[in-house]
Amino acid sequence: MVTLSFASQAISSNVASEIIIRVPAVYDSSGEVFEITVRENVNETLIVQGPGTIDNDTLASIWSSIFIANILSSSPYWKSGFTIVFPSQIKSIGGPSASLGLTIAILKLINNDNVNTLYNYSITGAVNINGLTTAVGGVEAKLNATIKMGLKGMVLPISNLVEVESQASNVVPVASIYELYIMSQGYGLNSTFIKRPVTEYPGDIRDYLDNVYWYFRNKTNVELDIVKTYIKYADEAYLQGKMYAASSLAFTAYTRYLQTLYSNMNITELHARYESLKEKSSILREKLVELEKQKVSSKLVGLYDVELLSLGESRLWMCMNLLTSFEQSNFTDKNTLAQADARCLTAEFWINAANTSFASQPLIDSERMNDYINMYIFYLDKYVWYVESLITKLNATNELSQYLLTLKSTYQLITENKEAWSLPLKLGLTTELAQDIAIFMDAFNTETDYLLDKYIAEEYRTWYMLYSRANLYQLDSIVSNLYLEYSEFMKDKDPLIAYQMASQAVVSLYPIIMYTKTFSSEQPSESLLIEKKTVNTLLSWAALMLIIFISSFLAGLVFGKRAQKERQLGETESRQCLQSIFNHRFRGLHVNSEDKETSQ
C-alpha cells in the first residue's frame, strides 16, 4: 500500500480559501479522473463546484460530507452556509463516491489546514453518518485511470481493498474520515490516539444501574439455555464494575426469558397483556411530560437531566412502536409483544432515574441546544432523503419500504414537537434516527473479522477525539460513556454488538459537539445552481445512474465478491441485489428484533 507523502510543514501559500480534489469515476466501463473545487467566499459561504449534472444520491452525499466535516472540525464555528454548483454538461454524475474526498476537503478548509497534501492522489469512497468509510463500485477502473494520469495513488475505503490487492502498492485504504485526516496532516496514526478520560458515574446513576441489574437478573430463569450466555456476561461485567454493560446484558437475558413466557400465552392472555401495556405506556407518557416541564422548561437546564429524559423518551417510543407492530400482526406476534413489555420496563427505569436530583451536573442553554438539535434534524432529513433515493426508486419490497416509513415517522415525530419541553424527545429520537441511518449505510460494507475490528478501532478513535473536545467545555456526557463502556466490554465477546454500541456512542455525542460551536450563518443554504439547459439532463439521468450505481457495488456483496466495475444491470436485477443484501446482512444483523435488544 502506498504511503501518503506531504509537505514537511504548512506554508502560507498552502493555507488558502480553496481546495481542489481529484475524484475518479467510471463511464462506459472505463475510468476517468475529474476535479471538484471547494472554496470559501468572503461571506463565509462554502461553495462546492464540479463538472456535470448530479443525481439525488450524489447531492445527498454532499450534504453528508458537509455535516461530518463540521462535526470533526476543530473550528469553533458551524459552517452552515453552502452553495452547491455543478453547472457543466460534460457528464452526469451519480453515486456517493465523491463524498470521502469532499469530506476531507471541507474538513481541511474549515480547519484552515495544509490544503495540498492530497492533490497528487485521487480519492474515492462514501462516508457513513458516523464517519466510517463505506465501499463503492468500479475501483479497479478508477485505479487504472489514476495510474494513467500519473498520480501517486488512490485513497479508497478499506472494504474495497480486496478488489485491488494485486495493485496494493498504489492505494491508500482508510476506514474512517478521521483516519484519512490524521494521515493527511502527516501524523502517525498512534500519535493522536487519545486515551479515554477516566469518568466516574454520578453516584446515584451507579446505584440505579446496580438495582436494574439485580431486578432483571432476579426475574430471569437463569437455567434456560437461551439466557445463560447473557447472564454469564452480565455477572462478569458486574464484578468489573461496568454497571451499564451488566444491566444491559441482564435486560437482554430477561427479554429472552419473556419471549419463552409469551410463547405459551393464548390469544386472550395476549390481548390482556397488550391492553395493560398500552395503559402503562400512557401513564409513563404523562409522567415524562410532567418531568420535562419541571426539569427542562427553563433556559438553563442540567445536561444529565436532558440525557436521562431522552433515554426515557426513546425507550418509551420503542415500546409504543412495538405495540403498534403487534397490533399490525393481528395480535399474533408474541416475540414483539414480549419486547414491548421489556422496553416499557426500561422506559420506566430511565424515567425514574431522570427524577434524580444530582449534586452537580453541567448546565446547558436549552434554547441554544434546541437550535442545534433543529439543525441536526435538517441534516438528518438529508440522510433520510438519501435512504429514500435508494429504496423507492428501485421499487423495493414491502419490508424495505416499511423501513423507510419507520425512518420518516421518526423524523416526523421529532419535527412535530414544538413545545419547549420536547428537547429530550428530540435528543432521544435524533440519536435513534442517526443510528438507524448508520445501520442502513453499513449494509454496503462487507463483513469480516478484520474489517469489524478495524471499524471498531476507528469508532473508538473518533469517540475519544469528540469526547475530549466536549470535555474542554465541561460537557461530560453520561449516555455516550455508557454506550462506550458496553462496547469495550463486548469487544472480545461479540464484536458486532461492540461495533453497534461504539457507533451509538459516537452519534450520541453529535448534539453536544454541535452545541460547543457557534453559528457562522443563520441557516444551512440549500442552493443548488444548475444551468436551465441541463435540468432535463439531470432528471432523465437520475433514475438510470442510481440503478447503475446500486447495481455495481451491491451485487458482489451478496456472493462474497464485489462487482469489479460499474455496469447497468436493469431495474429488476438491481432490486434483487438490494433485497439480497438486506436479507443477507442488514435484516439478519440489525433489523431482526431479537438482535436489536442489546442495551437497556
ZAKOL-924115 format. One record per residue (C-alpha): y, z, x; residue in three letters. Coordinates in steps of 0.001 Angstrom, whole numbers, plus 500000, padded with zeros to 6 digits. Example, Ala and Ser with C-alpha at 12.3 -4.5 7.8 and 13.67 -1.06 7.14 Angstrom:
<sites>
495500507800512300Ala/498940507140513670Ser/
</sites>
This chain:
<sites>
500000500000500000Met/503448499170501245Val/505840501998502122Thr/509380501838500810Leu/511925501301503563Ser/515569502164503165Phe/518827502730504994Ala/518976505914507065Ser/521927507146505062Gln/524100506102502162Ala/527347504450503200Ile/530444503856501148Ser/529707500178500580Ser/526341501121499086Asn/527752503630496637Val/529091501244494061Ala/529533500817490343Ser/526957498031490161Glu/523224497829490824Ile/521068494704490782Ile/517321494988490336Ile/514693492286490642Arg/512203492141487797Val/509128489872487813Pro/507959488178484628Ala/505239485756483588Val/505955482420481918Tyr/503139479973481154Asp/500715481966483348Ser/502961481768486427Ser/505211484457487817Gly/508954484396488258Glu/511436486993489541Val/514829487360487857Phe/517748489734488267Glu/519205492337485916Ile/522575493923486640Thr/523625497425485644Val/527295498208486136Arg/529803500848485125Glu/533165499916483654Asn/536359501870484231Val/535927503458480790Asn/532536504805481925Glu/530620502410479683Thr/527446501178481353Leu/526605497506480923Ile/523044496176481212Val/523107492411481697Gln/520345489905482361Gly/519116486373481684Pro/517603485150478460Gly/517397486462474945Thr/515326489579474364Ile/512820490793471829Asp/512986494063469912Asn/510450495803472124Asp/512482494850475196Thr/515671496155473607Leu/513918499390472613Ala/512631499795476168Ser/516192499507477500Ile/517231502397475260Trp/514284504415476565Ser/515475503718480124Ser/518956504957479237Ile/517525508160477770Phe/515141509017480620Ile/517758508240483284Ala/520206510613481611Asn/517592513361481342Ile/516621513150485021Leu/520113512670486416Ser/521909515458488235Ser/525200514316486725Ser/526935516922484552Pro/527766514170482068Tyr/525647512402479496Trp/526374508683479816Lys/526253507766476158Ser/528292504556476069Gly/526262501416476740Phe/526610497711476155Thr/523515495537476497Ile/524225491887477314Val/521571489172477521Phe/523602486035476685Pro/521761483269478522Ser/519418480662477038Gln/517323480419480193Ile/514326482402478958Lys/513159484510476047Ser/512159487916477404Ile/509545490073475688Gly/507796493329476510Gly/508998496558478125Pro/508001495754481728Ser/511624495816482922Ala/512101499427481832Ser/510840501009485076Leu/513354499028487111Gly/516126499632484603Leu/515468503374484534Thr/515678503759488308Ile/518809501578488429Ala/520598503555485701Ile/519485506855487236Leu/520823505920490671Lys/524064504615489172Leu/524645507795487165Ile/523918509909490258Asn/526124507664492424Asn/523239507242494890Asp/522416504674497524Asn/522071501536495422Val/520477499085497870Asn/517202500837498653Thr/515172498871496126Leu/516866495492496273Tyr/514160493989498508Asn/511417494919496060Tyr/510559493633492639Ser/509855496327490027Ile/507570496043487021Thr/506319498680484615Gly/507071500571481437Ala/508166504211481190Val/506946506792478707Asn/509261509215476921Ile/508128511943479322Asn/508979509861482396Gly/505479508647483299Leu/504838505005484086Thr/502631503002481723Thr/500744499833482506Ala/501970496285481839Val/500365492859481956Gly/500447489948484355Gly/500764491980487560Val/498785489526489696Glu/501066486621488802Ala/504112488862489219Lys/502975489967492678Leu/502377486371493756Asn/505922485492492649Ala/507250488500494566Thr/505494487448497776Ile/506580483837497322Lys/510194484970497033Met/509892486756500389Gly/510430490293499084Leu/508914493314500841Lys/506658494234497944Gly/506380495103494277Met/506709498519492650Val/504255498923489764Leu/502605501642487616Pro/499738503360489371Ile/497445502491486457Ser/497966498787487316Asn/496839499226490936Leu/493199498379490216Val/494203494798489333Glu/495744494043492727Val/493595496167495045Glu/492935493156497251Ser/496695492952497889Gln/497362496696498003Ala/499412496329501178Ser/502077494535499141Asn/502523497049496327Val/504095500469495775Val/502212502283492972Pro/504079505094491219Val/503014507469488445Ala/506458508553487262Ser/510076507562487415Ile/510847510785489264Tyr/508293509886491948Glu/509966506497492414Leu/513375508140492560Tyr/512277510544495298Ile/510767507690497294Met/513861505525496876Ser/516017508314498244Gln/513985508443501437Gly/512413511847500870Tyr/508793512771501463Gly/507026513461498215Leu/506181517055499137Asn/509634517956500381Ser/511098518220496884Thr/508101519780495155Phe/509844522806493713Ile/507753525933493372Lys/507574527151489813Arg/510026530001489212Pro/508334533314488518Val/509326534141484963Thr/508176537261483169Glu/507589537227479450Tyr/510046539306477488Pro/508041542474476822Gly/507959542021473055Asp/506559538494473392Ile/503796539663475730Arg/502825542371473216Asp/502924539853470377Tyr/500676537374472181Leu/498300540216473060Asp/497998541049469348Asn/497477537380468430Val/494678537065470979Tyr/492839540087469573Trp/493467539058465975Tyr/491811535653466373Phe/489068536937468659Arg/488056539737466319Asn/487979537425463278Lys/485774534840465017Thr/481989534901465075Asn/481667534683468852Val/477938533989468671Glu/478448530490467277Leu/477777527792469871Asp/480827525840468711Ile/483206528638469787Val/481526530126472873Lys/483341527977475434Thr/486762528691473908Tyr/486083532427473748Ile/484934532402477372Lys/488129530676478471Tyr/490267532901476227Ala/488791536056477758Asp/489316534692481267Glu/492963533864480530Ala/493484537313479007Tyr/492165539042482128Leu/494521536919484253Gln/497493537951482120Gly/498038534400480823Lys/498700535552477303Met/499706532290475670Tyr/496647530494477048Ala/494468533381475861Ala/495921533462472349Ser/495826529646472018Ser/492190529432473087Leu/491270532285470746Ala/493101530394468000Phe/491118527227468763Thr/487869529195468584Ala/488930530669465245Tyr/489756527197463911Thr/486244526001464764Arg/484813529089463102Tyr/486896528469459989Leu/485517524954459789Gln/481984526329459590Thr/483055528683456793Leu/484812525938454845Tyr/481844523603455210Ser/479867525910452870Asn/482554526135450165Met/482154524400446829Asn/484902522410445125Ile/486098525371443053Thr/486446527568446135Glu/488284524815447997Leu/490768524361445153His/491408528096445003Ala/491998528266448752Arg/494275525234448611Tyr/496437526814445899Glu/496572530070447844Ser/497739528294450997Leu/500388526361449074Lys/501773529590447675Glu/501683531251451090Lys/503464528325452754Ser/506216528511450126Ser/506692532218450821Ile/506833531544454566Leu/509411528806453996Arg/511654531248452136Glu/511240533828454888Lys/512061531261457565Leu/515231530121455828Val/516356533725455406Glu/515709534494459076Leu/517577531373460165Glu/520573532345458054Lys/520567535752459740Gln/519964534694463330Lys/521260531161463901Val/524031530517461404Ser/526825531764463698Ser/528468529880466553Lys/526787531838469374Leu/523034532281468916Val/520146533502471061Gly/518079530809472746Leu/514863532820472303Tyr/515609533228468592Asp/516086529488468183Val/512925528659470140Glu/510675531091468246Leu/512052529979464906Leu/511450526370465943Ser/507785527205466607Leu/507549528772463167Gly/509122525647461677Glu/506835523188463469Ser/503656525181462688Arg/504611525533459042Leu/505359521813458912Trp/501893521118460377Met/500335523366457737Cys/502141521600454887Met/501225518163456271Asn/497578519190456482Leu/497689520428452895Leu/499101517058451847Thr/496309515287453737Ser/493738517474451996Phe/495253516583448649Glu/495148512870449547Gln/491445513187450362Ser/490829514125446710Asn/490319517719447829Phe/487166516891449787Thr/488208517067453481Asp/487061520580454319Lys/487979520413458031Asn/491576519521457179Thr/491880522479454820Leu/490413524783457479Ala/493039523580459959Gln/495794524073457367Ala/494579527650456966Asp/494727528241460725Ala/498156526614461082Arg/499510528701458244Cys/498411531787460162Leu/500129530678463382Thr/503290529839461432Ala/503244533372460050Glu/502748534860463511Phe/505630532907465051Trp/507913533745462144Ile/507113537426462633Asn/507748537060466371Ala/511124535499465592Ala/512026538691463757Asn/512043540469467128Thr/515310541903468411Ser/515468541080472123Phe/517194543463474508Ala/518757540443476191Ser/518481536665475915Gln/520529533595476865Pro/523230532695474349Leu/523995529103473363Ile/526693527447471298Asp/524854526385468136Ser/527393523662467293Glu/527098522104470734Arg/523306522322470683Met/523291520731467246Asn/525408517852468596Asp/522902517216471361Tyr/519936517508469011Ile/521616514827466901Asn/521964512648469990Met/518306513342470819Tyr/517432512168467309Ile/519435508981467928Phe/517223508131470899Tyr/514027509200469133Leu/514955506710466444Asp/514818504003469132Lys/511337505154470126Tyr/510161505130466502Val/511586501625466248Trp/509571500636469320Tyr/506355502041467815Val/507119500173464599Glu/507505496900466508Ser/504007497393467925Leu/502335498368464660Ile/503961496466461838Thr/504431493054463492Lys/500710492862464175Leu/499808493792460598Asn/497970496822461929Ala/495271498620459984Thr/495998501262457377Asn/495259504044459850Glu/497846502857462353Leu/500337502186459585Ser/499775505744458373Gln/500550506965461882Tyr/503862505126461743Leu/504619506664458344Leu/503964510104459822Thr/506479509448462588Leu/509009508149460091Lys/508516511100457746Ser/509061513486460653Thr/512205511603461613Tyr/513456511621458023Gln/512796515337457645Leu/514853516030460761Ile/517803513876459743Thr/517963515097456148Glu/518526518754457055Asn/522276519183457317Lys/522572522955456921Glu/523848524947459886Ala/520628527000459976Trp/518433523897460232Ser/518820523878464044Leu/515352525456464624Pro/513769522900462295Leu/515431520053464190Lys/514393521524467549Leu/510794522096466471Gly/510289518712464864Leu/512060516680467557Thr/509673518207470101Thr/506675517351467916Glu/508003513832467320Leu/508601513271471044Ala/505083514442471821Gln/503561512157469193Asp/505501509216470640Ile/504238510126474120Ala/500669510151472771Ile/501113506696471300Phe/502541505227474501Met/499848506914476619Asp/497293504709474893Ala/498422501838477120Phe/497123503526480270Asn/493554503575481474Thr/491882506942481716Glu/490175508022484944Thr/489868511449486509Asp/492049510355489411Tyr/494814508992487214Leu/494731512000484915Leu/495107514334487897Asp/497966512198489189Lys/499751512192485825Tyr/499387515975485542Ile/500853516417489032Ala/503815514207488132Glu/504389516094484873Glu/504488519312486889Tyr/506879517802489418Arg/509229516676486641Thr/508951520020484861Trp/509764522008487996Tyr/512871519931488598Met/514097520161484993Leu/513298523836484622Tyr/515093524729487847Ser/518127522799486611Arg/518078524718483308Ala/517870527976485277Asn/521100527083487058Leu/522715527586483653Tyr/520599530716482995Gln/518801528919480172Leu/515277530256480592Asp/513012528582478027Ser/510199530749476676Ile/508417527891474912Val/508346525489477845Ser/506994528243480086Asn/504227528993477594Leu/503128525367477442Tyr/503081525023481222Leu/501119528250481628Glu/498470526898479282Tyr/498405523576481162Ser/497991525233484554Glu/495171527433483274Phe/493260524469481782Met/493778522023484666Lys/490360522612486242Asp/488598523242482924Lys/489808520433480671Asp/492279518050482390Pro/493035516257479136Leu/494287519418477445Ile/496156520281480659Ala/497846516890480565Tyr/498799517174476893Gln/500289520634477377Met/502173519554480521Ala/503677516708478513Ser/504640519168475777Gln/506247521437478382Ala/508387518568479696Val/509635517215476354Val/510369520740475074Ser/512924521066477897Leu/514836517923476931Tyr/517186519501474364Pro/518048522267476831Ile/518732519774479631Ile/520928517753477273Met/522774520942476349Tyr/523719521533480004Thr/525670518264480060Lys/528998517298478542Thr/529649514059476689Phe/531273511285478693Ser/531915509388475454Ser/531726510185471779Glu/528521508488470660Gln/525954506087472120Pro/527042502470471786Ser/524595500132470112Glu/526472496977471131Ser/524171494046471789Leu/526134490963472799Leu/524287487681472332Ile/525899484280472029Glu/525630482930468481Lys/523765479832469569Lys/520953481975470984Thr/520386484180467941Val/517967481777466291Asn/516004481576469528Thr/515737485355469628Leu/514479485554466058Leu/511974482734466413Ser/510530484040469666Trp/510404487735468759Ala/507057487820466960Ala/505393485368469355Leu/506464487170472521Met/505413490546471107Leu/501952489173470356Ile/501668487673473846Ile/502726490941475466Phe/500461493213473433Ile/497513490864473882Ser/497917490609477618Ser/497964494232478639Phe/495953495892475870Leu/492958493558475695Ala/491438494504479038Gly/491731498241478445Leu/489076498165475737Val/486422496765478063Phe/487440498685481186Gly/489300495789482837Lys/492901494905482073Arg/493939491300481480Ala/494868489615484722Gln/497712487533483332Lys/499790487337480180Glu/498463484848477660Arg/498632484126473984Gln/495576485332472053Leu/496735484853468491Gly/497653487468465935Glu/494116488274464734Thr/492709488930468199Glu/495808490899469188Ser/495401493115466165Arg/491742493714467043Gln/492706494669470590Cys/495292497155469385Leu/492863498711466911Gln/490128498907469547Ser/492456500752471887Ile/493202503348469258Phe/489537503731468343Asn/488526503975471987His/491222506257473329Arg/494075507142471021Phe/492192508122467895Arg/489320509849469600Gly/491524511529472164Leu/494543512632470224His/494603511809466530Val/491294513431465722Asn/492441516643464120Ser/489923518742465999Glu/491345517609469328Asp/494929518439468382Lys/494171522110467672Glu/494712523179471269Thr/497665525549471088Ser/498732528167468612Gln/
</sites>
